[in-house]
Structures are given as C-alpha cells and as structure tokens.
Amino acid sequence: MALLHIEKNNGIATVTLNRPDKRNAMSFALLRELVKVAEKIKKDRSIRVVILTGAANVFSAGIDLADLNSPKNTAFAAWELIKPGQSLFQKAFLIWQELPVPVIAAIEGFCFGAGMQLALAADIRIAHPETKMSIMESRWGLVPDMGLTRSIKGVIGIDLAKELTLTARIFDGHYAKEIGLVTHLSTSPLEKAQAIAEEMLQRSPDALMAAKRVLDAMEHQPKKALRLEKIWQLKLLLGKNSQIARKKDKNPEVQFLPRQYK
C-alpha cells in the first residue's frame, strides 16, 4: 500500500497520508516519500494548488514511535541531525512551504507533533472544530525539529508558541482558530479546502507563485521583501499569463497557460 496517495484533478493535487492503521503516523519511510512527492510536484507545472490531508478522517498522530525507537534507525537519525544543511526531518516538512504553488492543509481527527509541523508548513490550514491538536514533542522528551522554528513564525506569538511547545497541551480546533493557528474551521475540511483551491484556479499560476514568494519573504526575509515585489512584478508583466488574466477578467472561458516561472 502506498504511503501517500496522490490524486490530480484539474490542476489540484490532493496528497493524502495513507497509513490509516497507524493514524497516519510519520514513519521514516513516509518522511522520505513526502520529500519525493513534493519534488515531483515542484517539477509538474500542470499542478496549481496542493491539498494535504490524511486517510480515514485523521491528519496525523505524529512521529511513528516504533520507528523512532528502533535501534536500526539510531545511526541514521544521528547522522541526519549532525550533517550540514536540512535534515530529512526538516526537509520532509519545509519542502511543502517552499513549493511554487499554494498548499492547503485539511485537518481533522488528530494533528499531533510531526502532523502539526506538516500542517504548519501549509500556506492555509482548515481544521474540523473537534480536531485534537498538539505540539507534542516535549511529552516524549524531545524538541520540535522538523522546521517548526520557521513554519510557526508569524502564525502565532512567540509566547503562545512557547507555552504550547513547553506544555505539549492538547487543544481543539476552536482554540486553534481563536489563537490564529488555523485559518478556518469547517465540519468538512477537505470540501472547504477544495472550494478555496477552485477559487485559486481562477488566478494566474504565475501570480499565485509570485504572491506566495513575496509574502513569505515579508515574514522570513524582510530586508528582501520590497525588492522581491519589484522583481516579481516585472517578471509577471513580461509573462504571458498576466496578459491572459486581463483577458480572462472579461471572458472567464479563457484558459491560463502552465506556470511560466519556477
């Protein structure tokens, strides 16, 4: 059985964590698969929006503790943590933040630990009100090491980030919405994600990518953000999809070309 199920439909790629018997817990093999699939999506210019979700109405119960505690994985994990650059544990999550397309997480059931870090790597998060969520690593005597320091920045305040990380408290979707950790609440998160994705399909794929790049820079590279606004605007004005967007505004039947820029 594939660890990730990918369905492409009219420019929307729905990527489903597919370990329902393990509540979609993140095994080391699943982490590798997340990287592999994201790299394929990055190269596929027919994909314009990504939705991340989990099988059996569960997003992810977190890291697979059986894998984490396995002696055969100890040396591998140690190397990943001491080698230069991003570890597999970071790349498997941050790569979704780096995709040149919007990423929407549709969350329900459980969203713990590694699951939370994957959700935070999305651009937009939609959660069922009864979703159980937690930055859970301290419960296992660990620190979040899957890119949380980058992905949670700007989402909630540093004081709340510390409180939730230090306590490993479990909270529901209502509280997550109250503090701004999720964007929307819905009793049908996947349907809501699909509706937002459909809205995005009405916009130029190059404009979507450029807007994501500029807004991410505002948070993570503030000294470059204004310059990137100018650079991307120039690229868009010289591109074909900007011209098509103006035609499409008058004639909705006009279709965009595949994304021009990387």
Backbone as CSV, one residue per row, in Angstrom:
resi,resn,N_x,N_y,N_z,CA_x,CA_y,CA_z,C_x,C_y,C_z
1,MET,0.839,-1.191,0.000,0.000,0.000,0.000,0.878,1.247,0.000
2,ALA,0.561,2.182,-0.894,1.339,3.419,-0.989,1.180,4.246,0.280
3,LEU,2.282,4.801,0.761,2.254,5.606,1.979,1.601,6.961,1.753
4,LEU,1.658,7.427,0.515,0.970,8.652,0.118,0.105,8.347,-1.091
5,HIS,-1.106,8.841,-1.060,-1.994,8.704,-2.217,-2.116,10.066,-2.872
6,ILE,-1.858,10.141,-4.173,-1.901,11.409,-4.898,-2.988,11.350,-5.954
7,GLU,-3.877,12.331,-5.902,-4.945,12.445,-6.902,-4.863,13.818,-7.551
8,LYS,-4.751,13.845,-8.871,-4.690,15.106,-9.599,-6.008,15.321,-10.333
9,ASN,-6.567,16.522,-10.181,-7.844,16.827,-10.818,-7.881,18.302,-11.180
10,ASN,-7.802,18.577,-12.466,-7.956,19.944,-12.975,-7.017,20.936,-12.294
11,GLY,-5.755,20.531,-12.127,-4.762,21.433,-11.568,-4.613,21.358,-10.060
12,ILE,-5.499,20.612,-9.397,-5.417,20.448,-7.943,-4.852,19.068,-7.634
13,ALA,-3.767,19.018,-6.867,-3.199,17.738,-6.431,-3.542,17.543,-4.957
14,THR,-4.303,16.480,-4.672,-4.636,16.144,-3.291,-3.705,15.031,-2.835
15,VAL,-2.898,15.335,-1.829,-1.907,14.395,-1.306,-2.397,13.908,0.057
16,THR,-2.636,12.590,0.142,-3.241,12.013,1.343,-2.251,11.101,2.058
17,LEU,-1.972,11.410,3.327,-1.180,10.500,4.152,-1.969,9.203,4.292
18,ASN,-1.327,8.079,3.992,-2.094,6.845,3.817,-1.562,5.700,4.685
19,ARG,-1.591,5.924,5.995,-1.308,4.848,6.955,-2.459,4.797,7.974
20,PRO,-3.664,4.529,7.494,-4.829,4.625,8.380,-4.754,3.715,9.597
21,ASP,-4.085,2.553,9.456,-3.966,1.637,10.598,-3.064,2.204,11.691
22,LYS,-2.238,3.194,11.342,-1.334,3.843,12.306,-1.744,5.301,12.571
23,ARG,-2.977,5.630,12.235,-3.465,7.014,12.355,-2.534,7.978,11.616
24,ASN,-2.011,7.473,10.484,-1.135,8.264,9.606,0.107,8.791,10.319
25,ALA,0.613,7.992,11.259,1.861,8.344,11.939,3.008,8.399,10.941
26,MET,3.961,9.281,11.199,5.064,9.532,10.275,6.210,8.549,10.502
27,SER,6.288,7.527,9.683,7.443,6.633,9.698,8.582,7.289,8.941
28,PHE,9.792,6.762,9.086,10.918,7.302,8.329,10.668,7.134,6.828
29,ALA,10.036,6.028,6.451,9.727,5.799,5.033,8.739,6.841,4.521
30,LEU,7.769,7.206,5.341,6.805,8.232,4.934,7.476,9.588,4.792
31,LEU,8.432,9.896,5.657,9.166,11.157,5.533,9.892,11.221,4.190
32,ARG,10.524,10.122,3.818,11.219,10.086,2.510,10.222,10.268,1.375
33,GLU,9.058,9.660,1.514,8.044,9.750,0.467,7.497,11.169,0.351
34,LEU,7.373,11.866,1.476,6.925,13.253,1.431,7.878,14.113,0.615
35,VAL,9.178,13.887,0.788,10.177,14.636,0.012,10.072,14.293,-1.467
36,LYS,9.980,13.001,-1.756,9.945,12.539,-3.149,8.727,13.094,-3.888
37,VAL,7.570,13.035,-3.249,6.343,13.518,-3.893,6.378,15.032,-4.072
38,ALA,6.851,15.749,-3.067,6.938,17.209,-3.177,7.881,17.622,-4.308
39,GLU,8.981,16.898,-4.465,9.917,17.222,-5.554,9.278,16.985,-6.916
40,LYS,8.452,15.955,-7.026,7.733,15.707,-8.290,6.725,16.818,-8.561
41,ILE,6.006,17.235,-7.525,5.021,18.302,-7.691,5.708,19.596,-8.125
42,LYS,6.863,19.848,-7.549,7.614,21.068,-7.878,7.920,21.154,-9.373
43,LYS,8.142,20.009,-10.002,8.501,19.972,-11.424,7.281,19.912,-12.342
44,ASP,6.123,19.613,-11.789,4.909,19.424,-12.591,4.150,20.743,-12.690
45,ARG,4.296,21.421,-13.804,3.696,22.750,-13.946,2.199,22.697,-14.231
46,SER,1.659,21.509,-14.398,0.204,21.391,-14.542,-0.490,21.474,-13.190
47,ILE,0.265,21.292,-12.090,-0.302,21.380,-10.747,-0.259,22.826,-10.285
48,ARG,-1.401,23.334,-9.863,-1.502,24.756,-9.498,-1.847,24.979,-8.032
49,VAL,-2.410,23.968,-7.370,-2.707,24.048,-5.936,-2.537,22.643,-5.358
50,VAL,-2.050,22.559,-4.115,-1.903,21.280,-3.424,-2.762,21.281,-2.170
51,ILE,-3.442,20.173,-1.930,-4.173,19.966,-0.677,-3.521,18.801,0.050
52,LEU,-3.145,19.012,1.302,-2.594,17.957,2.155,-3.674,17.488,3.123
53,THR,-3.886,16.174,3.199,-4.873,15.635,4.123,-4.456,14.241,4.561
54,GLY,-5.303,13.588,5.357,-4.978,12.256,5.848,-6.126,11.291,5.627
55,ALA,-5.801,10.029,5.452,-6.812,8.992,5.240,-7.596,8.738,6.525
56,ALA,-8.787,8.207,6.360,-9.641,7.763,7.480,-9.958,8.893,8.455
57,ASN,-10.113,10.102,7.914,-10.514,11.259,8.726,-9.539,11.575,9.870
58,VAL,-8.277,11.295,9.636,-7.223,11.633,10.595,-6.081,12.287,9.829
59,PHE,-5.608,13.442,10.292,-4.472,14.071,9.614,-3.206,13.285,9.919
60,SER,-2.717,13.358,11.151,-1.563,12.545,11.556,-1.404,12.581,13.063
61,ALA,-1.173,11.403,13.639,-0.960,11.298,15.086,0.484,11.583,15.480
62,GLY,1.326,12.006,14.512,2.690,12.389,14.846,3.727,11.389,14.378
63,ILE,4.928,11.485,14.933,6.014,10.595,14.533,5.675,9.168,14.955
64,ASP,6.090,8.210,14.146,5.894,6.801,14.484,6.934,6.418,15.530
65,LEU,6.497,6.254,16.770,7.441,5.999,17.862,8.167,4.671,17.694
66,ALA,7.533,3.699,17.015,8.207,2.419,16.763,9.432,2.633,15.892
67,ASP,9.311,3.483,14.878,10.455,3.807,14.028,11.495,4.603,14.802
68,LEU,11.008,5.567,15.584,11.917,6.442,16.318,12.752,5.663,17.329
69,ASN,12.145,4.644,17.940,12.823,3.878,18.985,13.586,2.664,18.461
70,SER,13.509,2.431,17.153,14.173,1.263,16.580,15.695,1.461,16.547
71,PRO,16.466,0.529,17.107,17.936,0.658,17.105,18.522,0.817,15.707
72,LYS,17.903,0.190,14.707,18.446,0.274,13.347,18.361,1.688,12.773
73,ASN,17.490,2.524,13.365,17.352,3.898,12.884,18.216,4.893,13.652
74,THR,18.841,4.446,14.729,19.582,5.364,15.592,20.726,6.051,14.856
75,ALA,21.529,5.272,14.145,22.678,5.850,13.427,22.210,6.785,12.325
76,PHE,21.160,6.381,11.604,20.622,7.230,10.543,20.137,8.559,11.112
77,ALA,19.369,8.497,12.205,18.832,9.719,12.812,19.968,10.612,13.311
78,ALA,20.981,10.000,13.918,22.109,10.783,14.425,22.817,11.517,13.288
79,TRP,23.046,10.828,12.169,23.695,11.470,11.020,22.854,12.618,10.482
80,GLU,21.542,12.416,10.385,20.667,13.468,9.885,20.728,14.715,10.777
81,LEU,20.939,14.509,12.064,20.952,15.625,12.995,22.298,16.348,13.066
82,ILE,23.377,15.678,12.657,24.694,16.341,12.729,25.212,16.793,11.368
83,LYS,24.637,16.291,10.284,25.146,16.669,8.965,24.802,18.130,8.660
84,PRO,25.551,18.792,7.788,25.250,20.181,7.420,23.916,20.268,6.665
85,GLY,23.290,21.423,6.745,22.062,21.634,5.989,20.849,21.015,6.667
86,GLN,19.728,21.025,5.941,18.487,20.492,6.486,18.571,18.982,6.668
87,SER,18.032,18.493,7.781,17.895,17.048,7.974,16.686,16.558,7.202
88,LEU,16.586,15.244,7.028,15.381,14.665,6.422,14.148,15.105,7.198
89,PHE,14.260,15.175,8.511,13.126,15.528,9.360,12.661,16.956,9.116
90,GLN,13.555,17.821,8.730,13.183,19.197,8.394,12.707,19.300,6.952
91,LYS,13.441,18.689,6.053,13.115,18.828,4.631,11.750,18.253,4.291
92,ALA,11.366,17.131,4.941,10.097,16.484,4.636,8.911,17.414,4.870
93,PHE,9.110,18.442,5.705,8.032,19.358,6.027,8.224,20.717,5.352
94,LEU,9.439,21.263,5.444,9.673,22.591,4.881,9.590,22.607,3.360
95,ILE,9.783,21.465,2.719,9.713,21.425,1.255,8.326,21.822,0.753
96,TRP,7.289,21.574,1.582,5.925,21.964,1.185,5.763,23.474,1.287
97,GLN,6.436,24.082,2.231,6.415,25.535,2.345,7.125,26.182,1.159
98,GLU,8.098,25.477,0.604,8.917,26.019,-0.474,8.343,25.765,-1.869
99,LEU,7.262,24.987,-1.975,6.697,24.704,-3.293,6.249,25.993,-3.982
100,PRO,6.321,26.027,-5.316,5.913,27.224,-6.049,4.403,27.303,-6.278
101,VAL,3.623,26.584,-5.468,2.163,26.606,-5.562,1.597,26.723,-4.148
102,PRO,0.371,27.238,-4.010,-0.248,27.286,-2.683,-0.495,25.874,-2.155
103,VAL,-0.314,25.710,-0.842,-0.552,24.428,-0.177,-1.589,24.647,0.923
104,ILE,-2.652,23.862,0.887,-3.744,23.958,1.855,-3.796,22.660,2.648
105,ALA,-3.808,22.747,3.975,-3.934,21.555,4.813,-5.376,21.414,5.271
106,ALA,-5.969,20.241,5.031,-7.318,19.916,5.503,-7.156,18.953,6.682
107,ILE,-7.492,19.415,7.880,-7.093,18.732,9.114,-8.319,18.275,9.899
108,GLU,-8.312,17.013,10.311,-9.320,16.522,11.244,-8.770,15.333,12.013
109,GLY,-9.531,14.868,12.991,-9.060,13.745,13.797,-7.962,14.177,14.745
110,PHE,-6.749,13.715,14.471,-5.584,14.068,15.283,-4.559,14.809,14.431
111,CYS,-3.951,15.805,15.045,-2.867,16.554,14.403,-1.826,16.820,15.484
112,PHE,-0.995,15.815,15.730,-0.043,15.850,16.835,1.391,15.901,16.315
113,GLY,2.266,16.579,17.047,3.706,16.503,16.802,4.093,16.747,15.358
114,ALA,4.611,15.701,14.717,5.031,15.813,13.320,3.865,16.203,12.417
115,GLY,2.662,15.747,12.755,1.485,16.141,11.987,1.258,17.634,12.057
116,MET,1.434,18.204,13.240,1.291,19.647,13.409,2.347,20.391,12.598
117,GLN,3.565,19.862,12.577,4.630,20.546,11.835,4.389,20.487,10.328
118,LEU,3.756,19.409,9.848,3.383,19.355,8.431,2.270,20.360,8.143
119,ALA,1.277,20.420,9.020,0.180,21.375,8.835,0.691,22.807,8.811
120,LEU,1.662,23.115,9.670,2.209,24.468,9.726,3.007,24.833,8.483
121,ALA,3.475,23.822,7.755,4.208,24.096,6.512,3.273,24.478,5.371
122,ALA,1.972,24.299,5.572,0.995,24.702,4.557,0.777,26.217,4.612
123,ASP,0.284,26.772,3.520,0.000,28.201,3.473,-1.310,28.538,4.175
124,ILE,-2.251,27.610,4.115,-3.582,27.793,4.697,-3.950,26.503,5.412
125,ARG,-4.552,26.626,6.603,-4.954,25.445,7.378,-6.447,25.505,7.672
126,ILE,-7.144,24.422,7.347,-8.570,24.310,7.616,-8.773,23.110,8.530
127,ALA,-9.361,23.335,9.687,-9.489,22.259,10.672,-10.946,22.022,11.040
128,HIS,-11.269,20.756,11.317,-12.562,20.413,11.910,-12.564,20.971,13.336
129,PRO,-13.681,21.512,13.795,-13.707,22.084,15.150,-13.287,21.110,16.242
130,GLU,-13.531,19.817,16.034,-13.213,18.822,17.062,-11.832,18.197,16.892
131,THR,-11.055,18.675,15.947,-9.693,18.159,15.773,-8.907,18.295,17.080
132,LYS,-8.164,17.249,17.420,-7.273,17.305,18.575,-5.870,17.628,18.079
133,MET,-5.278,18.698,18.615,-4.011,19.195,18.117,-3.015,19.357,19.267
134,SER,-1.727,19.214,18.936,-0.702,19.423,19.961,0.677,19.519,19.330
135,ILE,1.490,20.421,19.853,2.935,20.402,19.593,3.494,19.487,20.678
136,MET,3.577,18.206,20.388,3.633,17.169,21.409,5.034,16.696,21.786
137,GLU,6.070,17.176,21.106,7.395,16.571,21.258,7.918,16.543,22.691
138,SER,7.625,17.565,23.493,8.168,17.576,24.855,7.603,16.433,25.700
139,ARG,6.443,15.913,25.313,5.886,14.760,26.029,6.818,13.555,25.922
140,TRP,7.564,13.471,24.826,8.485,12.340,24.602,9.921,12.726,24.948
141,GLY,10.094,13.873,25.618,11.435,14.306,25.983,12.228,14.841,24.810
142,LEU,11.533,15.386,23.810,12.174,15.860,22.585,11.825,17.319,22.336
143,VAL,12.487,17.892,21.350,12.192,19.252,20.914,11.675,19.174,19.475
144,PRO,10.734,20.023,19.074,10.308,20.021,17.673,11.499,20.348,16.772
145,ASP,11.801,19.441,15.832,13.000,19.632,14.991,12.684,19.443,13.516
146,MET,11.422,19.675,13.155,11.015,19.479,11.766,10.663,20.800,11.106
147,GLY,11.442,21.821,11.439,11.260,23.135,10.821,10.285,24.040,11.535
148,LEU,9.861,23.664,12.743,8.870,24.462,13.461,9.325,25.904,13.660
149,THR,10.624,26.110,13.908,11.114,27.460,14.178,10.915,28.382,12.984
150,ARG,10.771,27.810,11.800,10.485,28.621,10.623,8.991,28.639,10.309
151,SER,8.344,27.490,10.408,6.961,27.405,9.942,5.956,28.062,10.882
152,ILE,6.265,28.127,12.175,5.302,28.746,13.100,5.519,30.244,13.225
153,LYS,6.643,30.735,12.729,6.957,32.161,12.844,5.907,32.997,12.107
154,GLY,5.337,33.941,12.818,4.327,34.805,12.217,2.923,34.249,12.264
155,VAL,2.785,32.970,12.621,1.453,32.363,12.696,0.809,32.689,14.036
156,ILE,1.548,32.464,15.115,1.099,32.855,16.462,2.247,33.572,17.156
157,GLY,1.970,34.223,18.274,3.002,34.938,19.016,4.001,33.992,19.649
158,ILE,5.194,34.492,19.904,6.265,33.671,20.473,5.884,33.151,21.850
159,ASP,5.121,33.937,22.619,4.731,33.479,23.947,3.810,32.269,23.875
160,LEU,2.840,32.311,22.950,1.946,31.163,22.768,2.705,29.970,22.205
161,ALA,3.615,30.230,21.272,4.407,29.132,20.703,5.197,28.433,21.808
162,LYS,5.759,29.211,22.710,6.499,28.621,23.835,5.566,27.837,24.756
163,GLU,4.429,28.423,25.088,3.503,27.754,26.005,3.051,26.409,25.443
164,LEU,2.637,26.393,24.176,2.137,25.153,23.581,3.241,24.120,23.419
165,THR,4.453,24.586,23.118,5.580,23.661,22.950,6.039,23.099,24.288
166,LEU,6.116,23.947,25.301,6.633,23.519,26.600,5.651,22.638,27.367
167,THR,4.347,22.858,27.148,3.351,22.057,27.869,2.935,20.800,27.124
168,ALA,3.116,20.788,25.776,2.600,19.699,24.928,1.092,19.538,25.114
169,ARG,0.424,20.618,25.448,-1.014,20.592,25.711,-1.795,20.167,24.466
170,ILE,-2.834,19.367,24.673,-3.748,19.001,23.589,-4.916,19.990,23.593
171,PHE,-5.231,20.554,22.446,-6.317,21.518,22.329,-7.133,21.205,21.085
172,ASP,-8.293,21.818,20.972,-9.168,21.504,19.842,-9.116,22.582,18.766
173,GLY,-9.857,22.342,17.694,-9.859,23.263,16.571,-10.372,24.643,16.931
174,HIS,-11.344,24.712,17.853,-11.883,26.013,18.260,-10.766,26.885,18.843
175,TYR,-9.959,26.301,19.724,-8.867,27.063,20.337,-7.816,27.414,19.283
176,ALA,-7.531,26.474,18.375,-6.547,26.744,17.319,-6.982,27.934,16.462
177,LYS,-8.279,28.031,16.186,-8.791,29.167,15.407,-8.719,30.458,16.231
178,GLU,-9.031,30.350,17.507,-9.010,31.521,18.392,-7.632,32.166,18.438
179,ILE,-6.572,31.355,18.436,-5.218,31.914,18.543,-4.566,32.137,17.177
180,GLY,-5.270,31.769,16.102,-4.741,32.001,14.760,-3.867,30.896,14.215
181,LEU,-3.871,29.733,14.871,-3.044,28.622,14.393,-3.646,27.979,13.149
182,VAL,-4.958,28.055,13.001,-5.610,27.598,11.776,-6.345,28.773,11.148
183,THR,-6.561,28.686,9.863,-7.164,29.776,9.099,-8.682,29.745,9.171
184,HIS,-9.259,28.545,9.013,-10.708,28.372,9.010,-11.082,27.130,9.802
185,LEU,-12.305,27.107,10.322,-12.912,25.902,10.863,-13.995,25.432,9.896
186,SER,-14.117,24.125,9.747,-15.166,23.562,8.896,-15.454,22.139,9.336
187,THR,-16.720,21.760,9.301,-17.060,20.372,9.603,-16.707,19.455,8.436
188,SER,-16.364,20.056,7.295,-15.889,19.294,6.130,-14.611,19.959,5.612
189,PRO,-13.478,19.765,6.311,-12.246,20.490,5.956,-11.800,20.262,4.518
190,LEU,-11.929,19.031,4.029,-11.479,18.753,2.666,-12.339,19.488,1.640
191,GLU,-13.642,19.531,1.865,-14.530,20.257,0.944,-14.205,21.747,0.950
192,LYS,-13.956,22.297,2.129,-13.595,23.715,2.230,-12.271,23.979,1.516
193,ALA,-11.304,23.074,1.686,-10.010,23.217,1.007,-10.189,23.188,-0.498
194,GLN,-11.034,22.285,-0.975,-11.273,22.186,-2.416,-11.937,23.448,-2.954
195,ALA,-12.850,24.029,-2.184,-13.523,25.256,-2.614,-12.526,26.410,-2.735
196,ILE,-11.619,26.523,-1.768,-10.596,27.579,-1.835,-9.660,27.328,-3.013
197,ALA,-9.290,26.056,-3.214,-8.417,25.713,-4.341,-9.076,26.084,-5.669
198,GLU,-10.373,25.845,-5.769,-11.091,26.202,-7.001,-11.048,27.709,-7.242
199,GLU,-11.150,28.487,-6.178,-11.022,29.940,-6.325,-9.646,30.303,-6.876
200,MET,-8.621,29.651,-6.354,-7.259,29.951,-6.786,-7.033,29.581,-8.246
201,LEU,-7.734,28.568,-8.725,-7.586,28.170,-10.126,-8.040,29.260,-11.093
202,GLN,-8.812,30.220,-10.588,-9.266,31.323,-11.437,-8.198,32.391,-11.598
203,ARG,-7.066,32.216,-10.923,-5.988,33.201,-10.978,-4.781,32.641,-11.726
204,SER,-3.961,33.527,-12.232,-2.757,33.121,-12.953,-1.848,32.275,-12.061
205,PRO,-1.402,31.114,-12.546,-0.494,30.298,-11.735,0.817,31.014,-11.420
206,ASP,1.249,31.900,-12.304,2.466,32.669,-12.029,2.221,33.709,-10.944
207,ALA,1.029,34.322,-10.944,0.700,35.300,-9.905,0.584,34.616,-8.546
208,LEU,0.037,33.407,-8.516,-0.066,32.663,-7.256,1.318,32.395,-6.678
209,MET,2.221,31.933,-7.537,3.570,31.636,-7.080,4.281,32.903,-6.599
210,ALA,4.179,33.978,-7.370,4.859,35.222,-7.024,4.327,35.790,-5.714
211,ALA,3.015,35.746,-5.534,2.423,36.265,-4.295,2.896,35.460,-3.083
212,LYS,2.966,34.152,-3.251,3.454,33.309,-2.155,4.907,33.654,-1.829
213,ARG,5.731,33.825,-2.850,7.141,34.147,-2.632,7.299,35.493,-1.916
214,VAL,6.538,36.492,-2.345,6.668,37.838,-1.772,6.177,37.848,-0.320
215,LEU,5.053,37.198,-0.050,4.507,37.190,1.311,5.374,36.369,2.258
216,ASP,5.951,35.276,1.763,6.881,34.510,2.596,8.119,35.345,2.924
217,ALA,8.586,36.115,1.936,9.743,36.973,2.176,9.430,38.030,3.227
218,MET,8.209,38.541,3.223,7.797,39.522,4.228,8.026,38.982,5.639
219,GLU,7.793,37.679,5.829,7.937,37.065,7.144,9.360,36.608,7.427
220,HIS,10.012,36.023,6.413,11.287,35.356,6.656,12.508,36.088,6.098
221,GLN,12.299,36.988,5.150,13.404,37.758,4.575,12.984,39.221,4.432
222,PRO,12.643,39.894,5.521,12.047,41.233,5.417,12.908,42.257,4.686
223,LYS,14.227,42.105,4.744,15.094,43.060,4.053,15.015,42.916,2.537
224,LYS,14.559,41.731,2.061,14.480,41.486,0.628,13.066,41.661,0.073
225,ALA,12.072,41.785,0.964,10.680,41.717,0.530,10.319,42.801,-0.484
226,LEU,10.684,44.059,-0.219,10.331,45.133,-1.144,10.990,44.941,-2.506
227,ARG,12.246,44.505,-2.474,12.944,44.269,-3.753,12.271,43.128,-4.524
228,LEU,11.852,42.089,-3.797,11.196,40.965,-4.468,9.853,41.369,-5.065
229,GLU,9.146,42.296,-4.415,7.900,42.808,-5.009,8.173,43.342,-6.416
230,LYS,9.219,44.138,-6.525,9.543,44.748,-7.821,9.982,43.700,-8.840
231,ILE,10.837,42.782,-8.390,11.356,41.759,-9.308,10.230,40.899,-9.851
232,TRP,9.347,40.426,-8.950,8.276,39.547,-9.401,7.253,40.297,-10.244
233,GLN,7.001,41.553,-9.908,6.052,42.303,-10.729,6.568,42.466,-12.152
234,LEU,7.859,42.732,-12.287,8.446,42.859,-13.615,8.338,41.544,-14.380
235,LYS,8.641,40.430,-13.710,8.530,39.131,-14.364,7.097,38.853,-14.822
236,LEU,6.149,39.173,-13.951,4.749,38.908,-14.305,4.301,39.769,-15.481
237,LEU,4.699,41.033,-15.478,4.311,41.922,-16.581,4.878,41.455,-17.918
238,LEU,6.060,40.834,-17.867,6.681,40.329,-19.095,6.166,38.935,-19.479
239,GLY,5.430,38.307,-18.580,4.954,36.952,-18.820,3.635,36.911,-19.577
240,LYS,3.289,35.736,-20.060,2.072,35.573,-20.868,0.817,35.479,-20.010
241,ASN,0.932,34.876,-18.807,-0.274,34.668,-18.010,-0.856,35.953,-17.454
242,SER,-0.033,36.991,-17.296,-0.552,38.281,-16.859,-1.477,38.869,-17.922
243,GLN,-1.080,38.742,-19.174,-1.928,39.205,-20.273,-3.220,38.402,-20.336
244,ILE,-3.088,37.083,-20.132,-4.271,36.214,-20.162,-5.218,36.568,-19.019
245,ALA,-4.667,36.927,-17.850,-5.505,37.273,-16.696,-6.410,38.458,-17.011
246,ARG,-5.876,39.438,-17.727,-6.682,40.607,-18.062,-7.766,40.263,-19.076
247,LYS,-7.466,39.314,-19.965,-8.494,38.853,-20.905,-9.548,38.013,-20.186
248,LYS,-9.082,37.207,-19.248,-9.984,36.319,-18.518,-10.969,37.103,-17.658
249,ASP,-10.557,38.275,-17.211,-11.438,39.096,-16.400,-12.706,39.464,-17.166
250,LYS,-12.597,39.587,-18.484,-13.748,39.904,-19.331,-14.386,38.654,-19.931
251,ASN,-13.553,37.606,-20.090,-14.046,36.359,-20.683,-13.567,35.177,-19.846
252,PRO,-14.388,34.709,-18.895,-13.972,33.637,-17.984,-13.591,32.331,-18.668
253,GLU,-13.967,32.175,-19.927,-13.651,30.932,-20.637,-12.182,30.853,-21.066
254,VAL,-11.489,31.981,-21.049,-10.068,31.991,-21.420,-9.288,31.162,-20.398
255,GLN,-8.349,30.340,-20.884,-7.586,29.442,-20.017,-6.142,29.924,-19.862
256,PHE,-5.606,29.785,-18.661,-4.208,30.128,-18.419,-3.288,29.077,-19.026
257,LEU,-2.071,29.517,-19.328,-1.013,28.591,-19.731,-0.397,27.974,-18.478
258,PRO,0.343,26.863,-18.614,1.064,26.328,-17.449,1.995,27.385,-16.860
259,ARG,2.317,27.242,-15.584,3.178,28.206,-14.896,4.465,28.433,-15.677
260,GLN,4.810,29.694,-15.877,5.980,30.040,-16.673,7.262,30.018,-15.844
261,TYR,7.144,30.429,-14.591,8.343,30.592,-13.753,8.476,29.464,-12.743
262,LYS,9.700,29.278,-12.229,9.962,28.232,-11.237,9.969,28.814,-9.844
